[in-house]
Amino acid sequence: MNQNQLKELPSVSEVLLECKSTKSLNNRYIAYIIKSELESYRRSAKKGILKLKRAQITQNILWEIERSTAPNMQSVINGTGIVLHTGLGRAPMKETIAKRVAKRVSGYTNLEFDLPTGTRGKRQDHVNGLLSALTGAQSAMAVNNNAAAVLLALNELGEGKEVIVSRGQQVEIGGSFRIPDVIKKSGCILKEVGSTNRTHLKDYEKAITKKTGMILWVHTSNYVVRGFTHDVSLSELVLLGKKKRVPVVADLGSGALVDISEKGVPKDMLVQDVVKSGVGLVTFSGDKLLGGPQAGLIVGKKALVNKLKKNPIARAVRCDKWRLAFLEESLRSFGDDGPSKDNLTLSLMTASRKSLTKRGKTILSHLPKKTVVTLGITLLESEVEAGSGSLPEENLESMAFRFKPKGISASKLAAQFRAGETPVVGYIHGHTFYIDLKAVIPGQEKDLTGAISAI
Ligand SMILES: *Cc1c(COP(=O)(O)O)cnc(C)c1O
């Protein structure tokens, strides 16, 4: 402990006395900021690494208070190239759609109200028809996210019973979502079959007993097992399930509704194909390849979906009016000829190198020559991932700005971009900083030009 350094810490009231910008902030929030800042300075002092003097510490805390008058969540330019970037909010949506949705639902809306009869309506009805039609399923529902969808399906069909899963499909998605843990938390007993690389139909067959609640099939969407492998196909599992009267549930993860491989996005398993295989239920995310809001979508046999709707967990993980309205908009963006321009996520993913080159050149032409030279900016071809565990092995074609400035490291440059008025999040590869254009939303070019010029 370093007493001299601890003595440099101002008191809460001392900082409060210096603080002038109290108008736009709640006083309790200001006190909260001061205390948590002081706490971190105290930790440094205890370690003996606090280099600052009292006046500077006070000043830093005042700046922190000043900064906190602006909203925490702010608009960011995604220069990582990863369209489905979980850290940056996953699927982006068009501002025009957000405005449209805000107009319809910011006040009151017919969320659970049937206007023709004036009686209580069902919130699931706002998306059930569209989702069923697009996926070819008998029925559909939406919940908070796909993790919740899996939890709900497991609890309803497998509580107190055994859930059979292949050892090769015991996926971890990230953020502590692991299939074995979710099975346990939903009150089911995990019954593992097969091995990491090979699982056969007879493994499933042998595992089915009176205690079996369901067979869970998981799309290993974020990794690939290669070499000496064997999987049981969904249709084989469906046949087995029919024979033994055990429901089969598929956790599909990404949930692509269209094949856009001709536009350069490799084909993932389509929801409608999984439905067609005859499984009882399919679950997938709203904010991955669908390009919608965070949501968990459950489609499949009507009798099973109806059972899930009555489970108390469905109430705990239900969607609010905003999410359902955004989801409806996203589902409506899928026309006969594929996704429309309204689906921003898929338009970003399918943007060609040619169009990205054009946008990149426009940005370069609006930058002062001096900036281009001092920052050593070049536009070159790049390859990016889709993100969020979607299409793990595939790369999408893109274009990126490479920065080779003199006298400043890549990490310093990256930090400067993040600290700008409109923060830009790029990436560092081999000690070099890049801003990829794949996930830069059309319309952000001016802000990006401004951000580069400001460095
Ligand atoms: C992404 C994913 C999940 C989790 O979905 P969220 O919508 O993020 O909750 C579950 N299972 C699989 C296979 C996934 O890919």
Ligand as a Chemical Component Dictionary entry (heavy atoms), coordinates in Angstrom:
data_LIG
# 
_chem_comp.id                   LIG 
_chem_comp.type                 NON-POLYMER 
_chem_comp.pdbx_formal_charge   0 
_chem_comp.three_letter_code    LIG 
# 
loop_
_chem_comp_atom.comp_id 
_chem_comp_atom.atom_id 
_chem_comp_atom.alt_atom_id 
_chem_comp_atom.type_symbol 
_chem_comp_atom.charge 
_chem_comp_atom.model_Cartn_x 
_chem_comp_atom.model_Cartn_y 
_chem_comp_atom.model_Cartn_z 
_chem_comp_atom.pdbx_ordinal 
LIG C1 C1 C 0 -25.916 -18.563 -32.718 1  
LIG C2 C2 C 0 -26.390 -19.877 -32.305 2  
LIG C3 C3 C 0 -27.170 -20.027 -31.149 3  
LIG C4 C4 C 0 -27.525 -18.854 -30.271 4  
LIG O1 O1 O 0 -28.388 -17.971 -30.931 5  
LIG P1 P1 P 0 -28.676 -16.511 -30.341 6  
LIG O2 O2 O 0 -29.749 -15.969 -31.240 7  
LIG O3 O3 O 0 -27.406 -15.764 -30.400 8  
LIG O4 O4 O 0 -29.166 -16.698 -28.943 9  
LIG C5 C5 C 0 -27.589 -21.298 -30.799 10 
LIG N1 N1 N 0 -27.274 -22.359 -31.556 11 
LIG C6 C6 C 0 -26.517 -22.267 -32.691 12 
LIG C7 C7 C 0 -26.190 -23.501 -33.461 13 
LIG C8 C8 C 0 -26.060 -21.015 -33.095 14 
LIG O5 O5 O 0 -25.316 -20.901 -34.193 15 
# 
loop_
_chem_comp_bond.comp_id 
_chem_comp_bond.atom_id_1 
_chem_comp_bond.atom_id_2 
_chem_comp_bond.value_order 
_chem_comp_bond.pdbx_ordinal 
LIG C1 C2 SING 1  
LIG C2 C3 SING 2  
LIG C2 C8 DOUB 3  
LIG C3 C4 SING 4  
LIG C3 C5 DOUB 5  
LIG C4 O1 SING 6  
LIG O1 P1 SING 7  
LIG P1 O2 DOUB 8  
LIG P1 O3 SING 9  
LIG P1 O4 SING 10 
LIG C5 N1 SING 11 
LIG N1 C6 DOUB 12 
LIG C6 C7 SING 13 
LIG C6 C8 SING 14 
LIG C8 O5 SING 15 
# 
